Amino acid sequence: MDGGSKSGNGSNDERYSSYRRSPYAVLNLSQNSLNKISNESIRDSYKRLSRLLHPDKRPPGKERDDAQALFIELQHACKFMYTNAYDMHKF
């Protein structure tokens, strides 16, 4: 047995705990301008980086696997930033 990797219980936790960089760094956004970060700037950064990092644009093998890991990190960072941008603008 491989520890239940197909159960689906731990895969999301592993992805969220695998952050090596802050979401600001992943999206190339300045942490100093917290009040100036808008949904549009998050979206623009995500679109630009997703075009560069999309795994389907890479040949099969290690390069594609590395791009897949970066792309997943980018998706999680974008989700985190959208959630926080929404929370900051609720007041």
Backbone hydrogen bonds, N-H to C=O, Kabsch-Sander energy under -0.5 kcal/mol:
donor,donor_aa,acceptor,acceptor_aa,energy
7,S,4,G,-1.6
12,N,8,G,-0.5
14,E,10,G,-2.5
15,R,11,S,-1.9
16,Y,12,N,-2.3
17,S,13,D,-2.1
18,S,14,E,-0.6
18,S,15,R,-0.8
19,Y,16,Y,-0.8
26,V,22,S,-2.3
27,L,23,P,-2.1
28,N,25,A,-0.8
29,L,24,Y,-3.0
33,S,30,S,-0.8
34,L,31,Q,-0.7
36,K,33,S,-1.2
37,I,33,S,-0.7
37,I,34,L,-0.8
38,S,36,K,-0.6
42,I,38,S,-2.1
43,R,39,N,-2.7
44,D,40,E,-2.8
45,S,41,S,-2.1
46,Y,42,I,-2.6
47,K,43,R,-2.9
48,R,44,D,-2.3
49,L,45,S,-2.5
50,S,46,Y,-2.8
51,R,47,K,-1.7
52,L,48,R,-1.2
53,L,49,L,-2.6
54,H,50,S,-1.3
57,K,54,H,-1.6
58,R,55,P,-1.8
64,R,59,P,-0.7
65,D,61,G,-2.1
66,D,62,K,-2.8
67,A,63,E,-2.1
68,Q,64,R,-2.5
69,A,65,D,-2.0
70,L,66,D,-2.2
71,F,67,A,-2.6
72,I,68,Q,-2.3
73,E,69,A,-2.1
74,L,70,L,-2.3
75,Q,71,F,-2.3
76,H,72,I,-2.4
77,A,73,E,-2.3
78,C,74,L,-2.4
79,K,75,Q,-2.3
80,F,76,H,-2.5
81,M,77,A,-2.6
82,Y,78,C,-2.7
83,T,79,K,-2.1
84,N,80,F,-2.4
85,A,81,M,-2.9
86,Y,82,Y,-2.2
87,D,83,T,-2.2
88,M,84,N,-2.3
89,H,85,A,-1.5
90,K,87,D,-0.8
